[in-house]
Amino acid sequence: MKYDKPFLTYLEQIELLKKRGMVISNNDFAIHALNTISYYDLVNRYKIHFMDANDQFRSNLSIEYLYLFSLFDHKVQAFILKYSGMIETLFKTRFAYILSEEYGVDKNDYLNPIHYETRLRPHGVTFKSTVEIINHQLDPSQIKDPSKYYCQHHNHIPAWILFKNISMGNSINLFRLLKPSIKRKVVDALLPSSSLQYNQKSNYVTLSLNAIREFRNFVAHNLNFTNLRITGKRKIPPEILWNLLRTPLIQREKKKITASDKEALQGIYGVMLAILSFLDDAYLRSLFIEEFLVIISNDRDEELFDEYSQITAIPADIKNRFLKYYKILQSFEGK
């Protein structure tokens, strides 16, 4: 069989790139780039942005530039990975606290079916299937620390320990299945200062946590992060984000969010703002801003960010927005 994607040596890969118009003046560097990042992740990952319909690279595109662009993308991904992990911990901590406070520390109590809806919508997630996944992870052949340690040395597994061993997706499903009386307390713990109605906040929590989880998973599994958009019924509600964060982070004209910002909120920028909305502390929000500004503020990365912002729909003026917001946060910290 003649395979349509045959193995190519690094030199053969370089020749193919040259035929497609990429500027390669140093074969040693090109080999380094290809055996560090891989042809697929370096070329195919970004081809929609840097190649035409005939699989030809844009004029004067060098492998050095594509290599630096990929490294910049990974800096942003690492940033999102760090803070999405922080939001997962925050969510699980506050969720587990309320379950424990209301229902106790025994799994049979806080996972009692009477506290949960049987099913979310027809054909939706069920409490039974959610608990089956949890119980599978507690099976002696599957269980991991810290739940494993508690099984061996204690007579129960409290929620704050169990949640260490269940996925963020399963935790979100458990939250969604909660009956309204207790769910309201979790929502208020996650968005304590919001003036939004309960149903708005509850829907926002679900959608934004799932968006953060999806972007985090794209990073963890090395998928096409720059192209990811959360659209349709799964998108984070722009007006809710506006209500939570407002100007200068989100721009409006005639009391409506601008079209460009609506587009931005479907991608990385929307997830960044969702993370900020859960970091309900001026110091943590300031730290978030500082760390992102470090990524985009040196001369080389500013040039790369110009293109990166176009590809990802991150607002081109994000630096100015963040600096203005940072000053507002500093005024809060000074009080």
C-alpha positions as CSV (number, residue, x, y, z in Angstrom):
1,M,0.0,0.0,0.0
2,K,1.2,3.5,-0.8
3,Y,0.5,5.6,2.3
4,D,-0.6,9.2,1.8
5,K,1.2,10.2,5.0
6,P,4.6,8.4,4.7
7,F,7.4,8.7,7.2
8,L,9.8,11.5,6.3
9,T,13.3,12.2,7.7
10,Y,13.9,15.6,9.1
11,L,15.8,16.6,6.0
12,E,12.9,15.4,3.8
13,Q,10.5,17.4,6.0
14,I,12.7,20.5,5.6
15,E,12.6,20.0,1.8
16,L,8.9,19.7,1.8
17,L,8.6,23.0,3.9
18,K,10.9,24.8,1.4
19,K,8.8,23.6,-1.5
20,R,5.8,25.1,0.3
21,G,7.5,28.4,0.5
22,M,8.8,28.4,4.1
23,V,12.1,30.4,4.6
24,I,14.7,28.0,6.0
25,S,18.3,29.3,6.1
26,N,19.7,27.1,8.8
27,N,19.0,23.3,8.5
28,D,20.4,22.6,12.0
29,F,17.9,25.0,13.6
30,A,15.1,23.6,11.5
31,I,15.9,20.0,12.7
32,H,15.9,21.3,16.2
33,A,12.5,22.9,15.8
34,L,11.0,19.8,14.2
35,N,12.4,17.3,16.7
36,T,11.4,19.5,19.6
37,I,7.9,20.6,18.7
38,S,7.1,18.1,15.8
39,Y,6.1,18.8,12.2
40,Y,2.4,18.4,13.1
41,D,2.4,20.8,16.0
42,L,4.6,23.3,14.3
43,V,3.1,23.3,10.9
44,N,-0.4,21.7,10.8
45,R,-1.4,23.3,14.1
46,Y,-1.1,26.8,12.6
47,K,-1.4,26.1,8.8
48,I,-4.9,27.7,8.7
49,H,-3.3,31.0,9.7
50,F,0.0,30.9,7.8
51,M,-0.8,29.0,4.6
52,D,-3.1,29.6,1.6
53,A,-5.6,27.2,0.0
54,N,-2.8,25.7,-2.1
55,D,-0.7,24.7,1.0
56,Q,1.8,27.5,0.4
57,F,3.2,29.6,3.3
58,R,2.7,33.3,3.2
59,S,5.6,35.3,1.8
60,N,8.8,35.5,3.9
61,L,7.5,33.2,6.7
62,S,10.5,31.7,8.4
63,I,10.7,28.6,10.5
64,E,12.3,30.7,13.3
65,Y,9.2,32.9,13.4
66,L,6.8,29.9,13.5
67,Y,9.0,28.3,16.2
68,L,8.8,31.5,18.4
69,F,5.1,31.8,17.7
70,S,4.6,28.2,19.0
71,L,6.6,29.0,22.1
72,F,4.5,32.1,22.7
73,D,1.3,30.1,22.3
74,H,2.6,27.6,24.9
75,K,3.3,30.5,27.4
76,V,-0.3,31.5,27.1
77,Q,-1.4,27.9,27.5
78,A,0.7,27.4,30.6
79,F,-0.8,30.6,32.1
80,I,-4.4,29.3,31.4
81,L,-3.4,25.8,32.8
82,K,-2.2,27.4,36.0
83,Y,-5.2,29.5,36.7
84,S,-7.8,26.9,35.5
85,G,-6.2,24.6,38.1
86,M,-6.7,27.3,40.7
87,I,-10.4,27.7,39.8
88,E,-10.9,24.0,39.9
89,T,-9.5,24.0,43.5
90,L,-11.6,27.0,44.5
91,F,-14.8,25.5,43.1
92,K,-14.3,22.1,44.7
93,T,-13.2,23.6,48.0
94,R,-16.3,25.8,48.3
95,F,-18.6,23.1,47.0
96,A,-17.2,20.5,49.4
97,Y,-17.4,22.9,52.4
98,I,-21.1,23.5,51.8
99,L,-21.9,19.8,51.3
100,S,-20.1,19.0,54.5
101,E,-21.7,21.8,56.5
102,E,-25.2,20.8,55.3
103,Y,-25.0,17.0,55.1
104,G,-22.0,15.8,57.0
105,V,-18.7,14.2,56.2
106,D,-19.8,10.7,55.2
107,K,-20.1,9.9,51.5
108,N,-23.4,8.1,52.1
109,D,-24.8,11.4,53.5
110,Y,-23.5,14.1,51.2
111,L,-24.1,11.8,48.2
112,N,-27.5,10.8,49.3
113,P,-29.9,10.8,46.3
114,I,-32.5,12.9,48.2
115,H,-30.2,15.9,47.8
116,Y,-30.0,15.7,44.0
117,E,-32.2,15.7,41.0
118,T,-32.6,12.3,39.3
119,R,-31.8,13.7,35.8
120,L,-30.9,16.9,34.0
121,R,-33.5,17.3,31.2
122,P,-34.7,14.3,29.2
123,H,-31.7,12.3,28.1
124,G,-29.4,14.5,30.2
125,V,-26.8,13.6,32.9
126,T,-28.2,11.4,35.7
127,F,-27.3,11.3,39.3
128,K,-27.0,7.5,39.1
129,S,-24.4,7.7,36.3
130,T,-22.5,10.5,38.0
131,V,-22.2,8.5,41.3
132,E,-21.3,5.3,39.3
133,I,-18.3,7.1,38.0
134,I,-17.3,8.3,41.5
135,N,-17.8,4.8,42.9
136,H,-15.7,3.3,40.1
137,Q,-12.8,5.7,41.1
138,L,-13.2,4.4,44.7
139,D,-12.9,0.8,43.6
140,P,-9.9,-0.9,45.3
141,S,-8.2,-1.5,42.0
142,Q,-8.7,2.2,40.9
143,I,-8.5,4.3,44.0
144,K,-5.7,6.8,44.4
145,D,-4.5,9.1,47.2
146,P,-5.7,11.0,49.1
147,S,-9.0,9.0,49.0
148,K,-7.0,5.7,49.2
149,Y,-5.2,6.9,52.4
150,Y,-8.6,7.8,54.0
151,C,-10.0,4.4,53.1
152,Q,-7.0,2.7,54.8
153,H,-6.6,4.9,57.8
154,H,-10.0,6.6,58.5
155,N,-13.6,5.5,58.7
156,H,-15.0,7.8,56.1
157,I,-14.0,9.9,53.1
158,P,-15.1,13.6,53.5
159,A,-16.1,15.6,50.4
160,W,-13.0,17.8,50.4
161,I,-10.9,14.6,50.1
162,L,-13.2,12.8,47.6
163,F,-13.2,15.8,45.3
164,K,-9.4,15.5,44.9
165,N,-10.0,12.3,43.1
166,I,-12.9,13.1,40.8
167,S,-12.6,15.1,37.6
168,M,-13.7,18.7,37.3
169,G,-16.3,17.6,34.7
170,N,-17.9,15.1,37.2
171,S,-17.8,17.7,40.0
172,I,-19.6,20.2,37.7
173,N,-22.2,17.5,36.9
174,L,-22.7,16.9,40.6
175,F,-23.2,20.6,41.2
176,R,-25.7,20.8,38.3
177,L,-27.7,18.0,39.8
178,L,-28.0,19.6,43.3
179,K,-31.5,20.5,44.4
180,P,-32.1,24.3,44.4
181,S,-32.0,24.9,48.2
182,I,-28.4,23.8,48.5
183,K,-27.3,24.7,45.0
184,R,-28.1,28.3,45.8
185,K,-25.7,28.3,48.7
186,V,-22.9,27.0,46.4
187,V,-23.7,29.6,43.7
188,D,-23.5,32.4,46.3
189,A,-20.2,31.0,47.7
190,L,-18.8,31.2,44.2
191,L,-20.2,34.6,43.2
192,P,-20.7,36.3,46.6
193,S,-20.9,39.9,45.6
194,S,-23.0,39.6,42.4
195,S,-26.4,41.3,42.2
196,L,-27.5,38.9,39.5
197,Q,-30.6,36.7,39.9
198,Y,-30.0,33.1,41.1
199,N,-30.9,31.5,37.8
200,Q,-28.5,33.8,35.9
201,K,-25.7,33.0,38.3
202,S,-26.4,29.3,38.4
203,N,-26.3,29.1,34.6
204,Y,-23.2,31.2,34.4
205,V,-21.4,29.1,36.9
206,T,-22.1,25.9,34.9
207,L,-21.2,27.4,31.5
208,S,-18.1,29.3,32.6
209,L,-16.7,26.3,34.6
210,N,-17.2,24.0,31.7
211,A,-15.5,26.5,29.3
212,I,-12.5,26.8,31.7
213,R,-12.4,23.0,31.9
214,E,-12.5,22.6,28.1
215,F,-9.6,25.1,27.5
216,R,-7.7,23.4,30.3
217,N,-8.2,20.0,28.6
218,F,-7.1,21.3,25.3
219,V,-3.8,22.4,26.9
220,A,-3.4,19.2,28.8
221,H,-3.9,17.1,25.7
222,N,-1.9,19.3,23.3
223,L,-4.9,20.1,21.1
224,N,-5.5,23.1,18.9
225,F,-5.8,25.7,21.6
226,T,-5.7,28.9,19.4
227,N,-8.7,27.8,17.4
228,L,-10.9,26.8,20.3
229,R,-14.2,28.7,20.6
230,I,-17.1,28.1,22.9
231,T,-20.2,28.9,20.9
232,G,-24.0,28.2,20.8
233,K,-25.7,27.1,24.0
234,R,-22.3,26.3,25.6
235,K,-20.9,29.9,25.4
236,I,-20.3,32.0,28.4
237,P,-23.1,34.6,28.5
238,P,-21.5,37.9,27.5
239,E,-23.9,40.1,29.4
240,I,-23.3,38.2,32.6
241,L,-19.6,38.7,32.2
242,W,-20.3,42.4,31.7
243,N,-22.3,42.5,34.9
244,L,-19.6,40.8,36.8
245,L,-16.5,42.7,35.5
246,R,-17.6,45.7,33.3
247,T,-15.4,48.3,31.8
248,P,-12.5,48.5,31.0
249,L,-12.4,44.7,30.5
250,I,-15.4,44.6,28.3
251,Q,-16.3,47.4,25.9
252,R,-19.9,48.5,25.2
253,E,-21.4,51.0,22.7
254,K,-24.9,52.3,23.2
255,K,-25.3,49.9,26.1
256,K,-24.5,46.8,24.0
257,I,-21.3,44.8,24.1
258,T,-19.3,45.5,20.9
259,A,-19.3,42.8,18.2
260,S,-15.6,42.4,18.4
261,D,-15.8,41.8,22.2
262,K,-18.6,39.3,21.7
263,E,-16.3,37.4,19.4
264,A,-13.4,37.7,21.8
265,L,-15.5,36.3,24.7
266,Q,-16.1,33.1,22.8
267,G,-12.3,32.3,22.9
268,I,-9.4,32.6,25.2
269,Y,-10.3,36.1,26.4
270,G,-13.7,34.9,27.6
271,V,-12.1,32.1,29.6
272,M,-9.6,34.6,31.1
273,L,-12.4,36.9,32.2
274,A,-14.3,33.9,33.6
275,I,-11.3,33.0,35.7
276,L,-11.1,36.6,36.9
277,S,-14.8,36.5,37.9
278,F,-14.1,33.6,40.3
279,L,-11.0,35.1,41.8
280,D,-13.0,37.2,44.2
281,D,-10.0,38.9,45.7
282,A,-8.2,42.0,44.6
283,Y,-4.8,40.5,45.3
284,L,-5.4,37.4,43.2
285,R,-6.9,39.4,40.4
286,S,-3.9,41.7,40.5
287,L,-1.5,38.7,40.4
288,F,-3.4,37.3,37.4
289,I,-3.0,40.6,35.5
290,E,0.6,41.0,36.4
291,E,1.5,37.5,35.2
292,F,-0.3,37.9,31.9
293,L,1.3,41.3,31.2
294,V,4.7,39.7,31.8
295,I,3.9,37.3,28.9
296,I,3.1,40.0,26.4
297,S,5.3,42.9,27.5
298,N,8.8,42.3,26.2
299,D,9.6,43.6,22.7
300,R,9.7,40.2,20.9
301,D,6.6,38.9,22.5
302,E,4.7,42.2,21.8
303,E,5.3,41.6,18.1
304,L,4.2,38.0,18.4
305,F,1.1,39.0,20.4
306,D,0.0,41.3,17.6
307,E,-0.5,38.3,15.4
308,Y,-1.6,36.0,18.2
309,S,-4.4,38.4,19.2
310,Q,-5.7,38.4,15.6
311,I,-5.7,34.6,15.5
312,T,-7.4,34.1,18.9
313,A,-9.6,37.2,18.8
314,I,-8.1,38.5,22.1
315,P,-8.6,42.3,22.1
316,A,-5.6,44.0,20.6
317,D,-5.7,46.6,23.4
318,I,-5.8,44.0,26.2
319,K,-2.6,45.5,27.7
320,N,-4.3,48.9,28.1
321,R,-7.5,47.3,29.5
322,F,-5.6,45.2,32.0
323,L,-3.5,48.2,33.1
324,K,-6.6,50.3,33.7
325,Y,-8.2,47.4,35.6
326,Y,-5.0,46.8,37.6
327,K,-5.2,50.4,38.8
328,I,-8.8,49.9,40.0
329,L,-7.7,46.7,41.9
330,Q,-4.8,48.6,43.5
331,S,-7.3,51.2,44.8
332,F,-9.3,48.4,46.4
333,E,-6.2,46.9,48.0
334,G,-5.2,50.3,49.4
335,K,-8.4,50.6,51.3
